[in-house]
Amino acid sequence: MNQKDNKFSRIKQKKLRLFEAFAGYGGASFALRKTNIPFETIGFSENDKFAVELYKRNHPGVADFGDITKIDPKDIPDFDLFTGGFPCQPFSQVGLGKGEEDTRGTLFYDIIRICGTKKPKHILLENVRGLKTNKHGKTLETIVSKLTKMGYDVVVELLNSKNYGIPQNRDRVWIYAYLGSLPLTFDLQPPQQPLDVFFKDLLDKDPDEELFKDQQQVERLKELYKLDFIVNEPSCADLYNKTIRNDGISITILEPHHNKMRVVHPPKNGKLRVRKYSIAEHFRLMGFKDGEIDFADQGYNQLCKRAANGWDINLASRIFKQIFKQVEAVTVRAKPAYLA
Ligand SMILES: C[S@@+](CC[C@H](N)C(=O)[O-])C[C@H]1O[C@@H](n2cnc3c(N)ncnc32)[C@H](O)[C@@H]1O
């Protein structure tokens, strides 16, 4: 029976309206596209000009609200879902010392300011693992307590990309807030999946020679990191931990200036082969298929920075599916057909 035939039906499904804050390349929009949840992105907020350009190229027509600190919530049309991987600054020690929950001066304050006015049904936030550690534990407590006071039920999970089919060791804290009461059985953690694709499978078949270090640079790396760089198959060198990984998993994608992620290939003609990851490799390790994102003709540093700060869109899509199989994405009370 369709909607029209059922004259007593009061429930009409509509598209989930998304507001994407701290948008980067638009991880939430990319992830939702991988689900069968009907959605429309009604606006985004981002203050980095390269990120804005990349976002607009990939999500044309979405209203640009710019810097989140300058947004007047009344200017944003209503939405059902607020998303944001917000840059984390610890909250004011002074405020916390007094037992207050002072979020002023942090970007989280702007999330509270906007969601407090707009009251979206769902909020999905993401941050680095550090948010759960002792040092920043207070920050997470403050976030949860602020959202709870606003009427949200809040669930927090630490999830790692490597447990969901992507060979990257990327731990992130996910915070889901639902306006109202979640079912007691609600679980934010999607079902895990053993890896069937490994680091070497996601590498370029014929990597650009420009990515490779010259022999002098390799010698320097050998000295600095006490590594011999001899492998039987392409592997990830983890320069932070001075080791070559043998588990087929990449270390966390980091911004290029860290200089800590390297691919090591088996030696060729007696020469050691060590190189940077390509742009495509960064994005495959963030859950993208080749061609899924338009790079907007941007350069290596900008694109790799976006990947390092972005959402793993494979994991994010699984989180959305996990949420919306347990709670309705959007329910609009429509006039019963017999009154229409
Ligand atoms: C951790 S990244 C989030 C990336 C995003 N989740 C994605 O999938 O690509 C944080 C983003 O917030 C942006 N940002 C920082 N300050 C901002 C502000 N005041 N207003 C809007 N965006 C801001 C940064 O430029 C960065 O792209």
The ligand as an ORCA input file, in Angstrom:
! r2SCAN-3c Opt
* xyz 0 1
  C      39.342     17.824     11.261
  S      38.876     18.702      9.841
  C      37.327     18.001      9.409
  C      37.301     17.423      8.018
  C      36.004     16.841      7.538
  N      35.317     16.048      8.543
  C      36.184     16.003      6.277
  O      35.541     14.973      6.154
  O      36.995     16.372      5.420
  C      38.414     20.248     10.534
  C      38.050     21.272      9.506
  O      37.507     22.407     10.181
  C      37.896     23.560      9.470
  N      37.758     24.731     10.351
  C      38.629     25.192     11.277
  N      38.161     26.305     11.861
  C      36.952     26.560     11.297
  C      35.986     27.575     11.470
  N      36.182     28.576     12.328
  N      34.853     27.527     10.715
  C      34.654     26.529      9.840
  N      35.560     25.530      9.618
  C      36.697     25.539     10.346
  C      39.318     23.264      9.036
  O      39.714     24.066      7.941
  C      39.234     21.773      8.694
  O      38.979     21.578      7.327
*
